[in-house]
Amino acid sequence: MMMFSNHVTFSHNTQTPQNFAPKTKHLISHPLLLSLSRDFSFDFSPITSMAATIPCHYYASAATTSKFFISNNAHSKRLTYPLSLTNARGFRGFSAARCSYQPPPHYSELQSKDKGNSFSLKQCAISIALAVGLMTGVPALGLPANAHTTSPVLPDLAVLISGPPIKDPGALLRYALPIDNKAIREVQKPLEDITDSLKVAGVKALDSVERNVRQASRALKQGKTLIVTGLAESKKEHGIELLNKLEAGMDELELIIQDRNRDAVAPKQKELLNYVGGPISTLAGLDSEFIKLLSEWHGCSQISEGALRFCSVEEDMVNGFPYEVPEEYRNMPLLKGRAAVDMKVKIKDNPNLEECVFHIVLDGYNAPVTAGNFVDLVERHFYDGMEIQRADGFVVQTGDPEGPAEGFIDPSTEKTRTIPLEIMVNGEKEPFYGATLEELGLYKAQTKLPFNAFGTMAMARDEFENNSGSSQIFWLLKESELTPSNANILDGRYAVFGYVTENEDFLADLKVGDVIESMQVVSGLDNLVNPSYKIAG
């Protein structure tokens, strides 16, 4: 059996119920084990030398709930699967593809860097107990609803969880904007908290919502001067107009609460958050006059093809692109700002869903090279007509073109166009390029675009080559509480460059063979510089 450090290892020699999956060996890597290994420099290799045998169909269910990362090296070209490049068409004949993964990278190199760190006996005992518990408890996956990692039996393990993760893609995008204005954040946060308040059943939720709205209203009144000061000079007039609409909208929300109209709260909350930090939803296919009226109502006079441009108070605080991209990447297609893409997918074999349009917001502030490369490919219609090549409950993946190439062949060079690994970290002025955060020794760094939201979009790459991303992309389907930010094997290793902000729940319904009918940039195309599709005609 092939052994990998820091992984609990399982093998199987029985086929799935469908009898399609080949007999092979598998590795299951739990994110908490990896977190213990990284945070405490503890070597799990003696523990992981023990192997238990379970059938493939049993732990396939673990993958679909994202509780474990399941890997396989049976069909590899030294490429990480599912998170990196893969000739996905080779798997289409197997309905049990969820059992065909490849091992995630191990942490032995990381451990060697951390040998100087101290590790107490107490922490060691906790780590061993957790590791053994995970191993012996794997067959009993049906845990009670209240048995989760945020309420551990051993309180010290709580250090592995850095609080409830932000899972809303809109909130993640707002916090990722390159601004530093505490006053607007104090308005934003209580408005976002309305979502949690509405989880209470019935009209009782409105009492908490009322407190949220009053807190936001008070923060706006007290901090309005500081918010206006933070607006870019060229956008100040528009920003003030939005602030006035935001203030009036909060008064309207208070009236909705007084009328005990629970159903009207969420739509009004969304409207207010659009004023704060947008982006406004796509309007593709609507009558142009209606779009114009709606544009004026939102205080956003600029209209892009089929959608309103990004316009919000926080966007109006951004004064141009905040940094220079390194010279070696400066001539690549770059997204200097944000853009939105509508992806229309034709759904097969699903009587309840024929087609779906996924609205994707791309963040070029934090991943200009990665997002720019993708927008350029969209404008080339590279993805139009391409099938979904992987969909197993863990990721949805596409982008592998027909033929032997595993990425986009640039017609001007007749070679695969590749881009560097690009990771933006909180507190840094520009992204890191060409290296994972582990390789940089930034084990505790917080990524600006974390793998938190259902439908987080990232670039796939070769496991052993950081700068090998090209056209293959994936959307992650996961439970954030089980793989908290920067305590998993994804953050800092793969370049996130956007989030699905509308219809993201339907990603779970996609299957291998479903066809991407079209991808269209519906706003922000003017933020793309050095577009190669124009050169190619």
DAJOTA-V798043 format. One record per residue. N is the residue number from 1. RES is the residue in three letters. PHI is phi in whole degrees, 0 to 359 (999 if undefined). NEAR is the number of other C-alpha atoms within 8 Angstrom. Layout:
N_RES_PHI_NEAR + N_RES_PHI_NEAR
//
This chain:
1_MET_999_3 + 2_MET_286_3 + 3_MET_252_6 + 4_PHE_231_7 + 5_SER_299_11 + 6_ASN_69_15 + 7_HIS_231_15 + 8_VAL_284_14 + 9_THR_251_14 + 10_PHE_229_12 + 11_SER_233_13 + 12_HIS_221_12 + 13_ASN_225_9 + 14_THR_237_7 + 15_GLN_273_13 + 16_THR_291_11 + 17_PRO_304_5 + 18_GLN_282_8 + 19_ASN_59_6 + 20_PHE_254_9 + 21_ALA_285_13 + 22_PRO_290_5 + 23_LYS_285_8 + 24_THR_200_9 + 25_LYS_256_12 + 26_HIS_228_15 + 27_LEU_237_14 + 28_ILE_246_12 + 29_SER_241_14 + 30_HIS_276_11 + 31_PRO_300_13 + 32_LEU_290_11 + 33_LEU_297_13 + 34_LEU_295_15 + 35_SER_294_11 + 36_LEU_299_12 + 37_SER_298_14 + 38_ARG_285_12 + 39_ASP_285_7 + 40_PHE_242_10 + 41_SER_56_12 + 42_PHE_262_11 + 43_ASP_271_9 + 44_PHE_268_10 + 45_SER_300_10 + 46_PRO_296_7 + 47_ILE_288_9 + 48_THR_284_12 + 49_SER_287_9 + 50_MET_275_8 + 51_ALA_233_9 + 52_ALA_243_7 + 53_THR_256_7 + 54_ILE_223_10 + 55_PRO_288_12 + 56_CYS_302_12 + 57_HIS_294_10 + 58_TYR_284_8 + 59_TYR_272_9 + 60_ALA_300_11 + 61_SER_295_8 + 62_ALA_294_11 + 63_ALA_293_15 + 64_THR_291_11 + 65_THR_261_11 + 66_SER_61_13 + 67_LYS_276_10 + 68_PHE_224_11 + 69_PHE_261_10 + 70_ILE_257_14 + 71_SER_227_15 + 72_ASN_210_15 + 73_ASN_245_11 + 74_ALA_287_8 + 75_HIS_240_6 + 76_SER_273_10 + 77_LYS_243_5 + 78_ARG_58_7 + 79_LEU_240_13 + 80_THR_295_15 + 81_TYR_227_14 + 82_PRO_262_10 + 83_LEU_272_8 + 84_SER_233_13 + 85_LEU_302_15 + 86_THR_208_12 + 87_ASN_282_8 + 88_ALA_296_9 + 89_ARG_298_6 + 90_GLY_292_6 + 91_PHE_257_8 + 92_ARG_290_11 + 93_GLY_281_5 + 94_PHE_250_8 + 95_SER_281_8 + 96_ALA_255_10 + 97_ALA_298_11 + 98_ARG_298_11 + 99_CYS_263_12 + 100_SER_246_12 + 101_TYR_247_12 + 102_GLN_235_16 + 103_PRO_299_12 + 104_PRO_291_9 + 105_PRO_300_5 + 106_HIS_270_9 + 107_TYR_246_11 + 108_SER_296_8 + 109_GLU_294_7 + 110_LEU_297_10 + 111_GLN_295_13 + 112_SER_296_7 + 113_LYS_286_8 + 114_ASP_259_8 + 115_LYS_298_7 + 116_GLY_282_5 + 117_ASN_288_7 + 118_SER_280_5 + 119_PHE_214_9 + 120_SER_285_6 + 121_LEU_298_6 + 122_LYS_296_6 + 123_GLN_295_9 + 124_CYS_297_10 + 125_ALA_298_8 + 126_ILE_297_10 + 127_SER_296_11 + 128_ILE_295_8 + 129_ALA_297_8 + 130_LEU_295_9 + 131_ALA_298_10 + 132_VAL_295_9 + 133_GLY_297_8 + 134_LEU_294_8 + 135_MET_292_8 + 136_THR_286_7 + 137_GLY_265_8 + 138_VAL_301_7 + 139_PRO_298_6 + 140_ALA_258_6 + 141_LEU_283_7 + 142_GLY_280_4 + 143_LEU_284_6 + 144_PRO_296_5 + 145_ALA_298_5 + 146_ASN_266_4 + 147_ALA_260_8 + 148_HIS_221_8 + 149_THR_290_9 + 150_THR_281_7 + 151_SER_231_8 + 152_PRO_287_10 + 153_VAL_295_4 + 154_LEU_264_7 + 155_PRO_303_7 + 156_ASP_297_5 + 157_LEU_289_9 + 158_ALA_297_12 + 159_VAL_295_6 + 160_LEU_284_9 + 161_ILE_253_11 + 162_SER_265_9 + 163_GLY_89_4 + 164_PRO_298_6 + 165_PRO_286_10 + 166_ILE_281_8 + 167_LYS_253_10 + 168_ASP_284_7 + 169_PRO_297_12 + 170_GLY_297_9 + 171_ALA_295_10 + 172_LEU_300_11 + 173_LEU_290_10 + 174_ARG_295_10 + 175_TYR_290_6 + 176_ALA_274_9 + 177_LEU_295_10 + 178_PRO_281_7 + 179_ILE_229_7 + 180_ASP_221_4 + 181_ASN_225_9 + 182_LYS_297_6 + 183_ALA_297_12 + 184_ILE_287_12 + 185_ARG_294_8 + 186_GLU_287_11 + 187_VAL_277_13 + 188_GLN_297_11 + 189_LYS_300_9 + 190_PRO_295_12 + 191_LEU_292_13 + 192_GLU_291_10 + 193_ASP_294_9 + 194_ILE_301_12 + 195_THR_302_8 + 196_ASP_291_7 + 197_SER_298_11 + 198_LEU_286_10 + 199_LYS_286_7 + 200_VAL_287_8 + 201_ALA_290_7 + 202_GLY_69_6 + 203_VAL_284_8 + 204_LYS_300_8 + 205_ALA_298_12 + 206_LEU_293_12 + 207_ASP_295_8 + 208_SER_291_10 + 209_VAL_300_12 + 210_GLU_299_10 + 211_ARG_296_8 + 212_ASN_301_12 + 213_VAL_293_13 + 214_ARG_296_8 + 215_GLN_295_10 + 216_ALA_294_14 + 217_SER_296_11 + 218_ARG_295_8 + 219_ALA_296_12 + 220_LEU_292_13 + 221_LYS_296_7 + 222_GLN_286_7 + 223_GLY_252_10 + 224_LYS_301_10 + 225_THR_298_7 + 226_LEU_292_9 + 227_ILE_294_11 + 228_VAL_297_10 + 229_THR_299_6 + 230_GLY_280_8 + 231_LEU_288_14 + 232_ALA_297_10 + 233_GLU_303_5 + 234_SER_288_5 + 235_LYS_244_10 + 236_LYS_297_11 + 237_GLU_299_7 + 238_HIS_293_10 + 239_GLY_298_13 + 240_ILE_295_10 + 241_GLU_299_9 + 242_LEU_293_13 + 243_LEU_298_11 + 244_ASN_295_8 + 245_LYS_293_11 + 246_LEU_296_11 + 247_GLU_297_10 + 248_ALA_295_8 + 249_GLY_295_10 + 250_MET_291_11 + 251_ASP_297_8 + 252_GLU_294_8 + 253_LEU_293_12 + 254_GLU_296_10 + 255_LEU_293_8 + 256_ILE_298_12 + 257_ILE_292_13 + 258_GLN_298_7 + 259_ASP_280_6 + 260_ARG_57_8 + 261_ASN_264_9 + 262_ARG_301_11 + 263_ASP_296_5 + 264_ALA_272_8 + 265_VAL_290_11 + 266_ALA_300_9 + 267_PRO_300_7 + 268_LYS_290_10 + 269_GLN_301_12 + 270_LYS_300_8 + 271_GLU_299_8 + 272_LEU_295_12 + 273_LEU_292_12 + 274_ASN_295_11 + 275_TYR_297_15 + 276_VAL_291_13 + 277_GLY_215_12 + 278_GLY_40_13 + 279_PRO_279_10 + 280_ILE_286_9 + 281_SER_297_7 + 282_THR_297_10 + 283_LEU_235_9 + 284_ALA_302_8 + 285_GLY_91_5 + 286_LEU_274_8 + 287_ASP_299_6 + 288_SER_297_6 + 289_GLU_294_6 + 290_PHE_296_8 + 291_ILE_300_12 + 292_LYS_296_10 + 293_LEU_297_8 + 294_LEU_295_8 + 295_SER_299_13 + 296_GLU_294_9 + 297_TRP_297_7 + 298_HIS_278_9 + 299_GLY_75_10 + 300_CYS_234_12 + 301_SER_281_7 + 302_GLN_278_7 + 303_ILE_239_11 + 304_SER_260_10 + 305_GLU_298_8 + 306_GLY_82_12 + 307_ALA_203_13 + 308_LEU_286_17 + 309_ARG_290_12 + 310_PHE_292_11 + 311_CYS_213_13 + 312_SER_198_14 + 313_VAL_301_14 + 314_GLU_292_13 + 315_GLU_296_11 + 316_ASP_288_14 + 317_MET_273_11 + 318_VAL_277_12 + 319_ASN_253_7 + 320_GLY_78_4 + 321_PHE_282_8 + 322_PRO_279_8 + 323_TYR_202_6 + 324_GLU_264_5 + 325_VAL_290_8 + 326_PRO_310_6 + 327_GLU_303_6 + 328_GLU_292_5 + 329_TYR_246_8 + 330_ARG_293_8 + 331_ASN_266_8 + 332_MET_283_10 + 333_PRO_300_13 + 334_LEU_234_17 + 335_LEU_260_18 + 336_LYS_263_12 + 337_GLY_142_11 + 338_ARG_239_13 + 339_ALA_214_15 + 340_ALA_231_12 + 341_VAL_232_13 + 342_ASP_259_13 + 343_MET_250_13 + 344_LYS_260_12 + 345_VAL_243_13 + 346_LYS_273_11 + 347_ILE_267_13 + 348_LYS_261_8 + 349_ASP_54_4 + 350_ASN_224_7 + 351_PRO_296_5 + 352_ASN_267_4 + 353_LEU_209_7 + 354_GLU_272_9 + 355_GLU_207_8 + 356_CYS_211_11 + 357_VAL_252_9 + 358_PHE_262_13 + 359_HIS_265_13 + 360_ILE_242_13 + 361_VAL_258_12 + 362_LEU_257_12 + 363_ASP_251_15 + 364_GLY_278_17 + 365_TYR_295_13 + 366_ASN_252_13 + 367_ALA_212_16 + 368_PRO_296_14 + 369_VAL_287_15 + 370_THR_294_15 + 371_ALA_293_15 + 372_GLY_295_16 + 373_ASN_300_13 + 374_PHE_292_9 + 375_VAL_301_12 + 376_ASP_299_13 + 377_LEU_292_12 + 378_VAL_298_12 + 379_GLU_291_10 + 380_ARG_277_7 + 381_HIS_61_9 + 382_PHE_299_7 + 383_TYR_269_11 + 384_ASP_296_9 + 385_GLY_85_8 + 386_MET_278_11 + 387_GLU_274_10 + 388_ILE_290_15 + 389_GLN_255_14 + 390_ARG_205_12 + 391_ALA_201_14 + 392_ASP_226_11 + 393_GLY_93_12 + 394_PHE_257_12 + 395_VAL_220_12 + 396_VAL_247_16 + 397_GLN_223_12 + 398_THR_205_12 + 399_GLY_110_11 + 400_ASP_272_14 + 401_PRO_286_9 + 402_GLU_297_5 + 403_GLY_97_4 + 404_PRO_287_4 + 405_ALA_292_10 + 406_GLU_252_11 + 407_GLY_201_14 + 408_PHE_283_10 + 409_ILE_270_10 + 410_ASP_287_9 + 411_PRO_300_7 + 412_SER_287_5 + 413_THR_243_6 + 414_GLU_59_7 + 415_LYS_233_7 + 416_THR_293_10 + 417_ARG_277_9 + 418_THR_242_9 + 419_ILE_231_11 + 420_PRO_282_12 + 421_LEU_297_14 + 422_GLU_225_14 + 423_ILE_230_15 + 424_MET_263_13 + 425_VAL_243_11 + 426_ASN_304_8 + 427_GLY_93_4 + 428_GLU_262_7 + 429_LYS_273_6 + 430_GLU_211_9 + 431_PRO_290_11 + 432_PHE_271_9 + 433_TYR_236_8 + 434_GLY_80_9 + 435_ALA_212_10 + 436_THR_283_12 + 437_LEU_294_11 + 438_GLU_297_10 + 439_GLU_296_8 + 440_LEU_275_7 + 441_GLY_78_7 + 442_LEU_262_8 + 443_TYR_289_9 + 444_LYS_256_5 + 445_ALA_294_9 + 446_GLN_261_9 + 447_THR_287_12 + 448_LYS_290_9 + 449_LEU_242_12 + 450_PRO_278_10 + 451_PHE_278_11 + 452_ASN_254_11 + 453_ALA_273_12 + 454_PHE_295_14 + 455_GLY_100_12 + 456_THR_299_15 + 457_MET_253_13 + 458_ALA_215_12 + 459_MET_266_16 + 460_ALA_281_14 + 461_ARG_205_17 + 462_ASP_294_13 + 463_GLU_303_10 + 464_PHE_256_6 + 465_GLU_222_7 + 466_ASN_298_13 + 467_ASN_260_10 + 468_SER_244_11 + 469_GLY_296_16 + 470_SER_216_14 + 471_SER_229_13 + 472_GLN_281_16 + 473_ILE_231_11 + 474_PHE_216_13 + 475_TRP_245_12 + 476_LEU_271_12 + 477_LEU_246_14 + 478_LYS_202_9 + 479_GLU_259_10 + 480_SER_298_12 + 481_GLU_297_9 + 482_LEU_275_11 + 483_THR_226_10 + 484_PRO_296_12 + 485_SER_307_13 + 486_ASN_62_14 + 487_ALA_233_13 + 488_ASN_225_12 + 489_ILE_266_9 + 490_LEU_251_8 + 491_ASP_301_12 + 492_GLY_86_11 + 493_ARG_245_9 + 494_TYR_230_14 + 495_ALA_274_12 + 496_VAL_279_13 + 497_PHE_222_15 + 498_GLY_176_13 + 499_TYR_219_12 + 500_VAL_282_15 + 501_THR_253_11 + 502_GLU_223_8 + 503_ASN_66_11 + 504_GLU_298_10 + 505_ASP_299_7 + 506_PHE_284_8 + 507_LEU_303_10 + 508_ALA_293_8 + 509_ASP_271_5 + 510_LEU_288_11 + 511_LYS_230_11 + 512_VAL_302_10 + 513_GLY_102_9 + 514_ASP_298_12 + 515_VAL_253_11 + 516_ILE_281_15 + 517_GLU_292_11 + 518_SER_197_11 + 519_MET_235_13 + 520_GLN_222_9 + 521_VAL_284_13 + 522_VAL_255_15 + 523_SER_196_14 + 524_GLY_84_14 + 525_LEU_297_9 + 526_ASP_290_5 + 527_ASN_276_10 + 528_LEU_276_14 + 529_VAL_248_10 + 530_ASN_58_8 + 531_PRO_290_11 + 532_SER_281_8 + 533_TYR_295_10 + 534_LYS_287_6 + 535_ILE_295_6 + 536_ALA_283_7 + 537_GLY_79_4
//
